[in-house]
């Protein structure tokens, strides 16, 4: 007895199409997730760098507010001196 090959019915075709669409959708989402993961890592790395820069700038601000720094700048750039100190200038020839 020979078996007749029957064409897949409509329901089977619809199920196959739905499964295919779900697989394609999940594949695209996985690719998108991978790209977003790389982007997130990049942002986290940038955030660490910016936090380090903020700390460096805070330290520079604290140093700039010290009396030692203010006196140093006054001596070097404005040729100011404390009472009793002598300012020596060198001229280029």
Backbone bond lengths (Angstrom), bond angles and torsions (degrees), N, CA, C in turn:
res aa  C-N    CA-C-N  psi(-1)  N-CA   C-N-CA  omega(-1)  CA-C   N-CA-C  phi
1 X - - - 1.420 - - 1.529 109.39 -
2 X 1.277 116.64 130.22 1.454 122.45 -179.24 1.515 109.69 -93.38
3 X 1.333 112.47 139.79 1.459 117.69 176.22 1.513 108.59 -87.80
4 X 1.256 114.88 137.84 1.454 119.49 176.61 1.519 108.98 -84.04
5 X 1.283 113.90 134.91 1.467 117.75 174.06 1.514 107.08 -83.15
6 X 1.291 112.98 121.31 1.451 116.67 178.84 1.512 108.90 -102.82
7 X 1.272 115.20 146.83 1.456 119.63 177.26 1.515 107.74 -72.64
8 X 1.337 114.94 144.03 1.463 117.00 179.40 1.524 109.20 -58.82
9 X 1.273 113.27 138.38 1.455 115.71 -179.53 1.530 110.56 -75.41
10 X 1.277 115.91 173.15 1.457 122.57 -174.16 1.523 111.63 -62.38
11 X 1.298 117.17 -40.19 1.465 120.58 -179.23 1.529 111.36 -62.33
12 X 1.316 117.03 -42.84 1.470 120.70 178.66 1.527 110.84 -62.21
13 X 1.312 117.07 -41.24 1.463 119.97 179.38 1.525 111.11 -66.40
14 X 1.296 116.90 -40.32 1.464 120.68 179.21 1.525 109.69 -64.05
15 X 1.325 117.36 -43.16 1.469 121.06 179.33 1.523 110.01 -62.43
16 X 1.316 117.55 -43.22 1.469 120.34 179.19 1.535 111.06 -62.80
17 X 1.310 115.98 -42.45 1.469 120.12 179.63 1.528 110.22 -64.38
18 X 1.314 117.29 -42.39 1.466 120.91 178.77 1.520 110.35 -63.36
19 X 1.321 117.40 -44.74 1.468 120.75 179.13 1.527 109.82 -61.64
20 X 1.323 117.42 -43.63 1.458 120.96 178.19 1.527 110.82 -59.98
21 X 1.324 116.78 -45.85 1.466 120.57 179.82 1.529 111.45 -62.49
22 X 1.327 116.70 -40.12 1.464 120.15 178.79 1.525 110.21 -64.62
23 X 1.322 117.81 -42.26 1.465 121.22 179.01 1.526 110.55 -63.21
24 X 1.314 117.03 -43.56 1.473 120.74 179.19 1.528 109.69 -64.53
25 X 1.316 117.64 -44.03 1.458 121.89 179.87 1.530 110.89 -60.51
26 X 1.334 116.36 -46.73 1.470 120.51 -179.89 1.524 110.06 -63.83
27 X 1.331 117.65 -38.57 1.471 120.35 178.88 1.520 111.02 -62.16
28 X 1.336 116.94 -45.58 1.464 119.94 178.52 1.529 111.52 -63.52
29 X 1.311 116.69 -38.73 1.467 119.81 179.17 1.525 111.19 -66.98
30 X 1.324 117.26 -36.65 1.466 120.08 177.73 1.528 110.91 -66.27
31 X 1.321 116.25 -39.47 1.472 119.82 176.53 1.523 109.86 -64.01
32 X 1.314 116.00 -44.01 1.462 120.61 178.77 1.524 110.62 -62.70
33 X 1.328 117.28 -41.06 1.464 121.53 178.20 1.525 110.69 -61.83
34 X 1.330 116.78 -41.30 1.462 120.31 178.32 1.510 112.09 -61.84
35 X 1.333 115.94 -43.78 1.470 119.84 179.05 1.527 110.73 -64.61
36 X 1.331 116.29 -41.18 1.463 119.57 179.49 1.527 111.44 -66.85
37 X 1.324 117.07 -34.57 1.464 120.19 177.69 1.526 111.03 -63.62
38 X 1.323 115.91 -43.44 1.470 120.25 178.33 1.526 109.99 -63.58
39 X 1.335 116.30 -42.72 1.467 121.09 179.24 1.526 110.72 -63.67
40 X 1.323 116.81 -40.79 1.466 121.09 178.61 1.521 110.78 -63.13
41 X 1.327 117.09 -42.89 1.466 120.14 177.68 1.522 110.89 -61.45
42 X 1.322 116.34 -39.66 1.461 120.54 178.28 1.528 110.52 -63.51
43 X 1.324 116.96 -43.37 1.462 120.67 178.75 1.519 111.64 -65.12
44 X 1.325 117.42 -39.38 1.463 120.46 178.66 1.521 110.81 -65.67
45 X 1.338 116.58 -38.31 1.472 120.38 177.43 1.530 109.43 -64.74
46 X 1.338 117.16 -44.33 1.464 120.93 177.57 1.522 111.05 -61.22
47 X 1.322 116.54 -39.97 1.463 120.80 179.64 1.530 110.60 -61.99
48 X 1.339 116.69 -42.85 1.466 119.54 177.87 1.520 111.13 -61.54
49 X 1.337 116.34 -42.75 1.470 120.66 179.84 1.524 110.22 -62.90
50 X 1.338 116.31 -43.84 1.465 119.74 -179.41 1.526 111.33 -65.68
51 X 1.323 117.51 -37.92 1.468 119.93 177.86 1.522 110.44 -64.05
52 X 1.341 116.99 -39.92 1.466 120.19 177.35 1.531 110.65 -63.98
53 X 1.328 116.36 -41.54 1.460 119.95 178.99 1.526 110.97 -65.00
54 X 1.314 116.79 -38.49 1.469 120.57 177.92 1.516 109.81 -62.63
55 X 1.323 117.42 -43.43 1.465 120.51 179.09 1.525 110.81 -63.06
56 X 1.338 116.60 -42.97 1.468 119.64 177.95 1.530 111.15 -60.60
57 X 1.324 116.01 -43.21 1.468 119.64 -179.56 1.530 111.06 -67.27
58 X 1.326 117.78 -37.96 1.466 120.15 176.44 1.527 110.48 -61.94
59 X 1.327 116.15 -41.08 1.466 119.90 178.39 1.526 111.17 -64.83
60 X 1.342 116.41 -40.12 1.466 119.48 178.46 1.525 110.95 -65.75
61 X 1.325 116.86 -38.13 1.467 120.27 177.96 1.521 110.24 -64.64
62 X 1.323 116.64 -43.83 1.479 119.88 178.22 1.519 110.48 -60.76
63 X 1.343 116.41 -42.13 1.460 119.80 179.48 1.523 110.53 -66.34
64 X 1.333 116.95 -39.27 1.467 120.26 -178.71 1.520 111.65 -67.15
65 X 1.301 117.77 -20.95 1.464 120.74 179.54 1.529 113.05 -89.34
66 X 1.325 117.74 -2.09 1.466 119.92 -179.76 1.525 110.33 -79.45
67 X 1.305 115.13 153.14 1.465 120.57 178.01 1.526 111.14 -62.94
68 X 1.338 116.89 -36.81 1.458 120.69 -179.38 1.531 110.43 -59.42
69 X 1.319 117.22 -46.51 1.467 120.86 -178.86 1.526 110.83 -66.01
70 X 1.312 116.73 -44.53 1.469 120.43 -179.63 1.519 110.26 -60.86
71 X 1.318 116.35 -42.03 1.471 120.01 178.52 1.527 110.36 -66.05
72 X 1.309 117.13 -41.43 1.471 121.21 179.97 1.524 110.51 -60.56
73 X 1.308 117.66 -46.25 1.462 121.29 -179.96 1.530 110.02 -65.49
74 X 1.318 116.95 -40.83 1.468 120.32 179.37 1.524 110.31 -61.97
75 X 1.309 117.37 -40.47 1.470 120.75 -179.43 1.533 111.20 -70.67
76 X 1.346 116.16 -45.10 1.464 119.81 -172.95 1.528 112.97 -77.14
77 X 1.317 117.41 -40.80 1.458 118.46 -172.08 1.529 113.42 -99.90
78 X 1.320 117.50 -25.31 1.468 119.24 -177.06 1.522 112.38 -112.61
79 X 1.310 116.36 2.14 1.468 121.94 -179.42 1.521 111.91 54.41
80 X 1.301 116.74 35.75 1.458 120.77 176.71 1.522 109.26 -86.90
81 X 1.312 115.77 156.72 1.461 120.23 179.81 1.518 108.43 -144.61
82 X 1.319 114.52 157.98 1.462 120.01 174.82 1.523 108.10 -75.92
83 X 1.313 115.71 157.19 1.475 117.05 176.35 1.528 110.33 -56.98
84 X 1.318 115.91 131.14 1.460 121.57 179.76 1.519 113.13 94.26
85 X 1.336 118.88 -12.49 1.464 121.78 177.73 1.511 109.37 -87.71
86 X 1.325 115.82 155.98 1.459 121.86 177.36 1.523 109.14 -113.55
87 X 1.312 114.41 139.62 1.475 119.85 176.65 1.509 107.47 -102.20
88 X 1.333 114.48 125.38 1.464 119.77 179.68 1.518 106.91 -112.47
89 X 1.329 116.54 126.24 1.452 121.20 179.35 1.533 107.85 -113.77
90 X 1.297 114.52 139.40 1.462 121.45 175.79 1.509 107.91 -106.98
91 X 1.307 115.73 132.97 1.456 119.19 178.56 1.522 108.16 -106.87
92 X 1.313 115.27 144.77 1.464 118.64 178.39 1.524 108.78 -84.36
93 X 1.319 115.92 144.54 1.467 119.44 -177.27 1.491 111.72 -106.02
